[in-house]
Amino acid sequence: MTKLDKPLKRELKVKKISYVLTIDPDRFKLTKKGRRKGIEIAWKDLVSGDAAMAVALRASVKSV
């Protein structure tokens, strides 16, 4: 296995919209291409199960 020691970026399309997925040793982040803000989830939250709760909380705050 190759260790993840620096950020890795990949482009992907979902429903014809381009996104950038950045994976680094602490977290992963999904943003629309050309933007800086996006969804960010720490690996420790994902492993502990807190990720779903964190994403739902962020979505509810953005809709207000």
C-alpha positions as CSV (number, residue, x, y, z in Angstrom):
1,M,0.0,0.0,0.0
2,T,1.1,3.6,-0.7
3,K,0.9,5.9,2.3
4,L,-1.1,9.0,2.0
5,D,1.3,11.7,3.1
6,K,0.2,14.7,0.9
7,P,-3.0,15.9,-0.6
8,L,-4.4,14.0,-3.6
9,K,-6.8,15.8,-6.0
10,R,-9.1,14.2,-8.5
11,E,-11.9,15.7,-10.7
12,L,-15.2,13.9,-11.0
13,K,-18.6,14.6,-12.6
14,V,-22.0,14.1,-10.9
15,K,-25.1,14.9,-13.0
16,K,-22.9,16.9,-15.5
17,I,-21.5,19.1,-12.7
18,S,-17.7,19.0,-12.2
19,Y,-16.3,18.5,-8.6
20,V,-12.9,18.3,-7.1
21,L,-12.2,15.6,-4.5
22,T,-9.2,16.3,-2.3
23,I,-8.0,13.5,-0.1
24,D,-5.4,14.2,2.6
25,P,-4.1,12.4,5.7
26,D,-6.6,14.2,8.0
27,R,-9.8,14.6,5.9
28,F,-11.5,14.6,2.5
29,K,-13.2,17.5,0.9
30,L,-15.6,17.7,-2.1
31,T,-16.1,21.1,-3.8
32,K,-17.6,22.3,-7.0
33,K,-14.8,22.9,-9.5
34,G,-13.5,26.5,-9.3
35,R,-14.8,27.0,-5.7
36,R,-13.1,26.8,-2.3
37,K,-15.9,25.9,0.0
38,G,-17.4,22.5,0.0
39,I,-18.2,19.5,2.2
40,E,-15.3,18.5,4.4
41,I,-15.3,15.3,6.6
42,A,-12.5,14.3,8.9
43,W,-11.4,10.6,8.7
44,K,-11.9,10.2,12.5
45,D,-15.5,11.4,12.2
46,L,-16.1,9.0,9.3
47,V,-14.7,6.0,11.3
48,S,-16.6,6.9,14.5
49,G,-19.9,7.3,12.7
50,D,-20.2,11.0,13.4
51,A,-19.8,11.9,9.7
52,A,-23.5,11.5,8.9
53,M,-24.5,13.7,11.8
54,A,-22.0,16.4,10.9
55,V,-23.1,16.5,7.2
56,A,-26.8,16.7,8.3
57,L,-26.1,19.5,10.7
58,R,-24.2,21.5,8.1
59,A,-27.0,21.0,5.6
60,S,-29.6,22.2,8.0
61,V,-27.5,25.3,8.9
62,K,-27.0,26.2,5.2
63,S,-30.8,26.0,4.5
64,V,-31.6,28.6,7.2
